[in-house]
Amino acid sequence: MQPSLEAAIEQAAQVISAAHHVVALVGAGLSAESGVPTFRGPDGLWIKHGEPDLRDYERFRQDPAKWWQQRLERTNTLGELVEALNNAIPNEGHFALKDLEDDGVL
């Protein structure tokens, strides 16, 4: 049986308060609620525009001018992300992390 949300939150609070060090590892989904697109989600940037080539660094080293030209031609992906970031407003998850940081917990 799944514990209730309240019980899970209480358990997490106990673990955090007993810890010496706390680090938050979050993914792109934290900002999705704020309108920032994820990379792999249903409407993700990589789904719509394709995943970046893992050999980009090698190609850059071989021909930086050509790499930059190709990068500039793919600005639709970057432009969509920049626009979303410019229009995003922090959500409750962001504020919760900030509160934990302000309290010296995170």
Backbone bond lengths (Angstrom), bond angles and torsions (degrees), N, CA, C in turn:
res aa  C-N    CA-C-N  psi(-1)  N-CA   C-N-CA  omega(-1)  CA-C   N-CA-C  phi
1 M - - - 1.450 - - 1.522 109.38 -
2 Q 1.330 117.35 135.84 1.459 123.44 -178.94 1.531 109.41 -74.73
3 P 1.335 117.17 135.90 1.469 118.41 174.90 1.525 109.39 -68.99
4 S 1.306 115.29 154.48 1.458 119.22 178.67 1.523 109.95 -67.37
5 L 1.313 115.54 160.98 1.460 120.36 179.00 1.519 110.27 -59.32
6 E 1.322 116.83 -41.80 1.467 120.61 -179.80 1.526 111.36 -62.05
7 A 1.335 116.04 -41.36 1.466 119.94 179.17 1.524 110.75 -66.90
8 A 1.323 117.04 -39.15 1.464 120.74 178.78 1.525 110.46 -65.25
9 I 1.312 116.80 -41.08 1.471 120.56 178.32 1.515 110.21 -65.04
10 E 1.305 117.55 -42.74 1.466 121.40 178.97 1.524 110.66 -62.58
11 Q 1.321 116.72 -42.79 1.464 120.58 179.02 1.530 110.32 -64.19
12 A 1.331 117.58 -42.91 1.463 121.04 178.16 1.524 110.47 -62.16
13 A 1.326 117.05 -42.07 1.471 120.82 179.18 1.521 110.88 -61.90
14 Q 1.325 117.56 -39.86 1.463 120.80 178.70 1.525 111.55 -65.57
15 V 1.321 116.44 -43.35 1.469 120.83 179.53 1.532 109.75 -63.22
16 I 1.335 116.98 -44.74 1.464 121.31 -179.41 1.516 111.02 -64.02
17 S 1.331 117.20 -43.78 1.469 119.62 -177.09 1.526 111.91 -68.46
18 A 1.330 117.48 -26.21 1.464 120.73 179.32 1.526 112.88 -86.53
19 A 1.318 117.17 -12.19 1.465 121.11 -175.16 1.531 111.54 -79.70
20 H 1.318 115.93 148.91 1.461 121.53 174.72 1.520 111.11 -82.41
21 H 1.319 116.52 -34.06 1.457 122.00 -179.16 1.529 108.59 -135.79
22 V 1.313 116.09 135.92 1.463 120.95 179.11 1.528 108.09 -129.18
23 V 1.315 115.63 131.17 1.454 122.44 177.79 1.522 107.36 -128.77
24 A 1.310 117.00 136.14 1.467 121.10 176.48 1.515 108.67 -99.49
25 L 1.307 116.17 120.14 1.458 121.99 175.04 1.525 106.47 -108.58
26 V 1.306 116.12 108.84 1.463 120.28 -177.18 1.523 109.23 -121.43
27 G 1.293 115.58 159.44 1.449 120.74 177.97 1.506 110.78 -109.70
28 A 1.327 114.28 -173.45 1.460 120.84 -178.45 1.523 111.88 -62.59
29 G 1.326 117.02 -23.45 1.458 120.47 -179.35 1.514 113.47 -60.84
30 L 1.329 117.86 -26.77 1.462 119.81 178.74 1.517 110.89 -59.45
31 S 1.304 117.72 -37.22 1.460 121.58 -177.15 1.531 113.08 -93.12
32 A 1.329 118.00 -6.57 1.462 120.48 179.99 1.527 110.91 -60.18
33 E 1.331 116.64 -38.27 1.467 121.42 178.15 1.526 111.40 -60.77
34 S 1.317 116.98 -24.20 1.464 122.02 179.29 1.526 112.06 -90.58
35 G 1.331 116.97 4.31 1.460 120.42 178.07 1.509 114.59 92.46
36 V 1.328 117.84 6.40 1.464 121.12 177.84 1.526 107.38 -86.70
37 P 1.330 118.24 122.40 1.465 119.71 -176.61 1.525 111.61 -67.48
38 T 1.318 114.72 144.75 1.461 119.78 174.01 1.523 107.61 -80.36
39 F 1.301 116.91 179.32 1.453 120.74 177.67 1.526 111.35 -94.99
40 R 1.345 116.96 -42.61 1.463 120.33 -173.87 1.522 114.12 -107.39
41 G 1.316 119.45 -5.09 1.456 122.26 -177.70 1.515 112.31 -65.98
42 P 1.347 117.54 176.90 1.471 121.57 -176.94 1.536 113.72 -53.10
43 D 1.301 117.80 -39.02 1.465 121.68 176.73 1.524 110.74 -108.76
44 G 1.316 116.39 25.32 1.456 121.58 -175.00 1.514 113.68 -65.63
45 L 1.311 114.69 155.79 1.464 121.08 -178.63 1.520 111.85 -60.19
46 W 1.339 117.14 -39.82 1.460 119.16 -178.42 1.521 110.76 -74.23
47 I 1.325 117.11 -28.39 1.466 120.15 177.11 1.532 108.90 -67.83
48 K 1.330 116.24 -44.12 1.468 120.53 -177.21 1.523 112.95 -77.41
49 H 1.334 117.19 -38.36 1.468 120.44 -171.21 1.523 114.00 -114.53
50 G 1.322 117.62 -2.69 1.459 121.03 -178.39 1.521 112.15 90.13
51 E 1.311 114.97 149.12 1.467 120.55 179.58 1.526 110.22 -72.65
52 P 1.324 116.51 150.44 1.467 118.37 177.20 1.525 110.61 -67.12
53 D 1.294 115.33 149.34 1.457 121.59 179.31 1.524 108.49 -74.43
54 L 1.312 116.53 126.30 1.459 120.78 -178.97 1.527 112.86 -68.57
55 R 1.327 116.67 -10.69 1.460 120.38 178.68 1.537 112.08 -95.68
56 D 1.346 116.66 11.16 1.465 120.17 -177.20 1.534 112.71 -55.35
57 Y 1.319 116.87 -41.97 1.464 118.63 -178.37 1.524 110.71 -63.41
58 E 1.319 116.67 -42.44 1.463 120.15 178.44 1.526 110.52 -62.07
59 R 1.326 116.62 -43.13 1.462 120.68 179.47 1.523 111.36 -65.74
60 F 1.310 116.30 -37.33 1.461 119.65 176.64 1.528 110.12 -61.62
61 R 1.323 116.79 -45.41 1.469 120.75 -179.51 1.532 111.62 -62.83
62 Q 1.313 116.72 -35.81 1.463 120.74 -178.56 1.528 111.98 -71.87
63 D 1.333 116.41 -39.68 1.470 119.96 -175.79 1.532 109.47 -154.45
64 P 1.351 117.22 82.09 1.469 120.39 -176.58 1.527 113.74 -56.23
65 A 1.342 118.25 -40.33 1.464 120.52 -178.33 1.526 110.85 -63.72
66 K 1.321 116.51 -44.09 1.466 120.29 179.34 1.530 110.25 -65.29
67 W 1.337 116.76 -41.25 1.465 120.49 179.83 1.527 110.29 -60.38
68 W 1.341 117.03 -46.70 1.464 120.41 179.56 1.523 111.49 -63.18
69 Q 1.312 117.61 -39.16 1.462 120.35 178.68 1.532 110.39 -61.58
70 Q 1.326 115.81 -45.96 1.460 119.16 178.58 1.526 111.18 -64.90
71 R 1.305 116.68 -36.87 1.474 120.98 178.92 1.522 110.56 -64.38
72 L 1.309 116.95 -42.39 1.458 120.89 179.78 1.528 111.84 -66.19
73 E 1.320 116.40 -29.87 1.463 120.58 177.81 1.526 111.96 -72.19
74 R 1.316 116.64 -19.38 1.464 121.18 179.75 1.520 111.76 -100.57
75 T 1.305 118.69 29.11 1.464 120.98 -174.63 1.518 113.34 -68.42
76 N 1.345 118.70 -13.89 1.459 119.04 179.44 1.525 111.49 -59.28
77 T 1.323 117.74 -39.88 1.461 121.06 178.14 1.518 110.07 -65.86
78 L 1.302 116.97 -50.88 1.458 121.13 -179.02 1.523 110.53 -64.77
79 G 1.322 117.26 -41.58 1.459 121.01 -179.90 1.519 112.10 -61.43
80 E 1.332 116.69 -40.95 1.462 120.78 178.62 1.523 110.76 -62.70
81 L 1.327 116.71 -42.09 1.458 120.92 179.57 1.520 110.98 -67.38
82 V 1.331 117.42 -45.64 1.468 121.30 -179.76 1.526 110.29 -60.78
83 E 1.319 117.01 -43.90 1.468 120.24 179.25 1.527 111.04 -61.71
84 A 1.325 116.34 -43.93 1.463 120.12 179.24 1.524 110.99 -62.98
85 L 1.330 117.00 -42.20 1.470 120.23 179.03 1.525 111.32 -64.87
86 N 1.328 116.68 -38.94 1.460 120.32 179.16 1.528 112.23 -65.85
87 N 1.328 117.07 -28.68 1.464 121.41 -177.76 1.524 113.74 -97.90
88 A 1.318 117.10 -5.98 1.465 120.89 -175.00 1.524 111.76 -72.98
89 I 1.314 113.87 146.62 1.461 121.94 174.93 1.527 105.97 -122.10
90 P 1.332 117.96 134.26 1.472 119.43 -179.83 1.527 111.36 -54.74
91 N 1.326 115.70 145.54 1.463 120.73 178.50 1.529 110.15 -107.33
92 E 1.325 116.01 -178.00 1.470 120.53 -176.10 1.529 112.50 -59.03
93 G 1.336 117.26 -35.09 1.463 120.04 177.89 1.521 112.02 -63.21
94 H 1.336 116.73 -41.85 1.462 120.45 177.21 1.531 110.60 -62.43
95 F 1.333 115.59 -44.86 1.470 119.38 -179.41 1.526 111.57 -65.34
96 A 1.326 117.58 -35.62 1.465 120.68 177.78 1.528 110.85 -63.60
97 L 1.339 116.33 -43.61 1.470 119.56 177.54 1.524 111.00 -63.81
98 K 1.327 116.85 -39.72 1.471 121.02 178.57 1.526 110.11 -64.26
99 D 1.328 117.89 -41.48 1.462 121.03 178.24 1.527 110.97 -61.92
100 L 1.339 116.54 -42.48 1.464 120.16 177.85 1.527 110.68 -62.64
101 E 1.320 116.33 -39.07 1.466 119.83 177.73 1.524 110.72 -66.35
102 D 1.339 116.67 -46.15 1.466 120.44 179.24 1.518 112.33 -60.09
103 D 1.339 116.41 -32.91 1.466 121.23 179.99 1.527 112.13 -80.79
104 G 1.330 117.44 -1.29 1.461 120.98 179.69 1.520 113.79 77.43
105 V 1.308 116.95 14.20 1.461 121.10 -178.55 1.525 110.83 -86.83
106 L 1.317 115.99 -39.41 1.466 121.99 -174.63 1.505 110.34 -103.83
